[in-house]
Amino acid sequence: MAKYSVVFHPSETVLEAVKLLKEQLSAKIGWFPSKNSLAHVTICEFDCEDITYEIIKSRIAEYCRYQIPFPVTFNDFGNYTNGAFFIAPTIESKLKMENVMREIPKQIPFSVNHKSVDPHISIGRQLNKEQLQIAYSLFQSVALNFICNGITLRIFNTIRKQYDILETIPFLSETKPEKEQWTLF
């Protein structure tokens, strides 16, 4: 059984910008969880067999057929009580992403291990109070933009202890066909 992750995957420019932020933080506080992970916005995670993955992929692809790409902006820093330090989206971007984040887990025919309800891009995880203070003093402002144009499926690599990208399912902007109505007479 493999571990999978469903994410919004940002542009190469955003990947590089977040990598640089992580390197700057690491230079000040040393190694931290998520230091080496590629920037992403987690939607959900689940475990399943290969055959079940293909069914899930098909269901997500069907959902994505009718989704329209949309721009997002991440422009603020924040943290959670568990020590995660992250980049937060604008309110408008958050609302757009949350709409998709609510629907994707519905495409998975069983309970997921983890479902994210608050879109963000992690810089570091499990930071202590001092490390969080350093992070806030190090980073004053941020402005990252990209187009959410699909859903990326990843698989956990047990050797590297990181997720590897399997594929990105694009938003195709198709019009959903109307269901036929039948009349009795």
FENHUNOR-V462737 format. One line per field, one symbol per residue. burial: I if it has 24 or more other ideal C-beta (glycine too) atoms within 12 Angstrom, else O. A space follows every 50 residues. Layout:
burial=???
//
This chain:
burial=OOIIIIIIIIIOOIOOIIIOIIOOIIOIIOOIIIIOIIIIIIIIIIOIOO OOIOOIIOIIIOIIOOIOOIOIIIOIIIIOOOIIIIIIIOOOIIOIIIOI IOOIIOIIOOOIOOOIOOIIIIIIIOIOOOIIOIIIOIIOOIOIOIOIII IIIIIIOOOOOOIOIIOIIOIOOOOOOOOOOOOOO
//
